[in-house]
Amino acid sequence: MIPTSVIPVKPPRHRKRRAPAPAPTPPPPGPAVVVSAGLGPGGESAILTFDRPIDSPGSADPGPAIQIAGSWAESVTRPAADALAFHMGFALNPSDSWELLAQPAWVATPLAVPQGGTLDG
């Protein structure tokens, strides 16, 4: 007979717990929408403010994608990260219409199109 002190005993094996599954990647945000539209200083520009920052150059030739009071803007600038100012070259009035008809080529952030409304005073 073999003494029990000589018989090797295997150490207990503990199961490793699985790491929790990583959280699923959230879906990308939807297109940016205009949350306010108003007159700029001097009344010859319209400022469209979006629900998030807009990736665009500091200024651009706006083209026909965005119309204010039925006209294309002469130029556009960024007064804030989430806003675009459309300089018209003529006086605008509260309640003039604005329309976002297509995605401007100079804006990298996807915009919800079509959108429209009236300018606030």
N, C-alpha and C positions, 0 to 999 in steps of 0.2 A: 504494500500500500504506500502511496506517495503522500507525504505530509502536506496538509493544505497550505502551509506557508510557502511551499515551493511552486505550487500551481499558479501560473500567471493569470491575473484577472484583467480582462479588458476594461478599460475605463468606459463609463457610460457615454453614449453618443447622443448629443442633443441636436435636434433638427434646427437648422437656421430658419428664421422667419424670412419670408420673402419681403423685399422692400415694397412699399406701396407703389402702385402704378403711378406714373407721372400724370399730372392733370392734363387733360386734352388742350391742345393749342386753341385759344379763342379764335373765332372767325375774324377776318379783317373787318374794320369798321365800314359801314356803308358809305355811300357818297355824301359829301358835305352839302349841307343845306343852308340857305340864307335864313338867319334868325331876326335880322332887322335891316331896314333900308331907309336911309334918311338923306337929307340935304347936307352937303358939306359947307364949310365956311365960305361965305360970299354967294352961296346959292347957285353956283355954276357947276357944281359937281354932285354926284350921288355916291354915297358910301354904303356898300353892301357888306354887312358883317355876317360871318359864317359861324357854324357851331364848332369849329376847330381851326387850328392854324392852316393857312393855305400856302402850298409850296409853289411859288412863282417868282419871277425876277422882280426887282425893285420897281421897274417900270416897263411898259410894253406897249406895242401898237395893238389896241384891243380887238380890232376886226369886228365882224358881224355877229359873233356868238352871243354878245350881250347888248341889248338895246335899252336905252333910257329915253322915255318920252318919244318913242318911235324912231329914235336916231342912234347911230353908232357914236361912241365916244371918240374924242380926238386923241386922248391918251388915258393911261391908267397908272396909278401908283398904289403903293401899299402903306397906308397910314398906321397900320398895326398888323401883327402876325396873322390875325384872323379876319382882316378886312381889306377890301379893294375900293379905291376911290376912282370913279370914272369922271373925267373932266370933259365937259360938254362944249364949252365955248359959247354958251347962251344960258340965260337964266332959266332955272327949273322952278317948279312950283310944288308945294305939298300936294299930294294926291296924283302927281304925274306917275305914269306907269313905268315899270321896269320888267324886263324879260330876259331870262337866261335860256337861250334857244338851243345851244349846243355846247359841248365841252370845248373851251378855248384851247388852242394848241399850246399856248404859253403858260398854262396852268397844269402843273404835274399832279396835283391832288384831284382825284375824281370828284366831280360835282354832279349833284342830282339835276337832271335835265328832263323835261322842261320845268322851269320854276318861274313864277312871276308874282307881281303884286303892285302896290303903290308906295310912293315915298312918304315917309312921315315928315312933318314939318319941323 
